[in-house]
Amino acid sequence: MKKLLAILLSGFAFASVSAQAADELHLYNWNNYIAPETVQQFEAFCKCKVVQTYYGDNEEMLAKLAAGAKGYDIIVPTGNALDTLIKQQALKPLDKAQLPNLKNINPAYLNTDFDKGNKYSVPYAYTETLIGYNDQKLKELGITVDSWAAIFDPKILVKIKGKVTVLDSANELMAAALKYLGHSVNDTDEKHWQEAKDVILKAKPYWAAFNGTSYIKELTVGNIWLAQGYSNDIFQADADAQKAGRKFHIRHALPKEGAVLALDSMVIHKDAPRPDLAHKFINFMLDGKNSAQLSNLLGSGNPNADAAKYIKPEIANNPAIFPDKALFAKLEMLKDLNSKQRRAINRIWTEIRAR
């Protein structure tokens, strides 16, 4: 009898823990990609707890999921990673009846090649891959930053040798080199890839590092004067520099040749423990005020038309964060590569890093 009672009590305890865990939304997101006050507001709204786990790039997230990681409700992949997740049948179709705020999204960001009809995804935020630079140092040197030449042309780089970083990403760096050469970021002509590789190798001796993580700090303290980076990171570097009382600003430069636009979207994993909370979260983030908090915190671009009136003017009026029609036309989203193309780009990347 005691044994039976112990089993029943154990089962009750497990059920209680499970019920408690069931009141959690598990968000797998980029680091620092949601305002803390937004999380608190959603927790109060849903009477639940938001549990966040972070990743540093799409490949890391995809690898973790491929290895069998489960328990996530919401994931925030970029377009090409979204494409991969859909092909892997890793996502749950959205119930749009639960998403009345979907009407707030600018139609320009819907119905992309990655998810026609937005069966699985809802746009969250976007960034551009551009150039951040120390306005004081570059002005002293007489360097105008309006082109990818700033990171690829040895005639310019000789003046700032050792003060330049580029992203530690084959896709992003090759895309910049392809744009510099007048090609699409999604050009898969291997001859053009070789030309892009040559451009990179000629510039590499002048760079301080391949850096995809600490370049915000390096710009902020003045160790680096120019960096290929993401628009929201450049915004953060300048905010940190001003907070620290630096005498310079970190400015955005969207190269005239064009650049990569990364649209991140909210999706629900097929094994989501709480798809009901996931839908509530998505609809909550589609509210203009809530969405605007992200842009105001991070300086990210915003696909939510209703958010525009709540975004700080200095952010809303920055053309590198919210490009006009002419600049927007020069932006491209990276597409996923097939296995053969991936092998080829990996060989090129290995050679670039080794030399």
HELIX and SHEET records of a PDB file:
HELIX    1   1 LYS A    2  ALA A   22  1                                  21    
HELIX    2   2 PRO A   36  CYS A   46  1                                  11    
HELIX    3   3 ASN A   58  ALA A   66  1                                   9    
HELIX    4   4 GLY A   79  LYS A   87  1                                   9    
HELIX    5   5 LYS A   96  GLN A   98  5                                   3    
HELIX    6   6 PRO A  100  ASN A  104  5                                   5    
HELIX    7   7 PRO A  107  TYR A  109  5                                   3    
HELIX    8   8 LYS A  116  ASN A  118  5                                   3    
HELIX    9   9 ASP A  135  GLU A  140  1                                   6    
HELIX   10  10 ALA A  149  PHE A  152  1                                   4    
HELIX   11  11 PRO A  154  LEU A  157  1                                   4    
HELIX   12  12 ALA A  170  TYR A  180  1                                  11    
HELIX   13  13 GLU A  190  ALA A  203  1                                  14    
HELIX   14  14 LYS A  204  TYR A  206  5                                   3    
HELIX   15  15 TYR A  215  VAL A  221  1                                   7    
HELIX   16  16 SER A  231  LYS A  243  1                                  13    
HELIX   17  17 PRO A  275  MET A  285  1                                  11    
HELIX   18  18 GLY A  288  LEU A  298  1                                  11    
HELIX   19  19 ALA A  305  TYR A  310  5                                   6    
HELIX   20  20 PRO A  313  ALA A  316  1                                   4    
HELIX   21  21 LYS A  325  PHE A  328  1                                   4    
HELIX   22  22 SER A  339  ALA A  354  1                                  16    
SHEET    1   A 8 LYS A  49  TYR A  55  0                                        
SHEET    2   A 8 GLU A  24  TRP A  30  1                                        
SHEET    3   A 8 ILE A  74  ILE A  75  1                                        
SHEET    4   A 8 ALA A 259  ILE A 268 -1                                        
SHEET    5   A 8 VAL A 122  ASN A 134 -1                                        
SHEET    6   A 8 LEU A 226  TYR A 230 -1                                        
SHEET    7   A 8 VAL A 164  VAL A 166  1                                        
SHEET    8   A 8 ALA A 209  PHE A 210  1                                        
SHEET    1   B 5 LYS A  49  TYR A  55  0                                        
SHEET    2   B 5 GLU A  24  TRP A  30  1                                        
SHEET    3   B 5 ILE A  74  ILE A  75  1                                        
SHEET    4   B 5 ALA A 259  ILE A 268 -1                                        
SHEET    5   B 5 LEU A 331  GLU A 332  1                                        
SHEET    1   C 6 LYS A  49  TYR A  55  0                                        
SHEET    2   C 6 GLU A  24  TRP A  30  1                                        
SHEET    3   C 6 ILE A  74  ILE A  75  1                                        
SHEET    4   C 6 ALA A 259  ILE A 268 -1                                        
SHEET    5   C 6 VAL A 122  ASN A 134 -1                                        
SHEET    6   C 6 ILE A 250  ALA A 253 -1                                        
END                                                                             
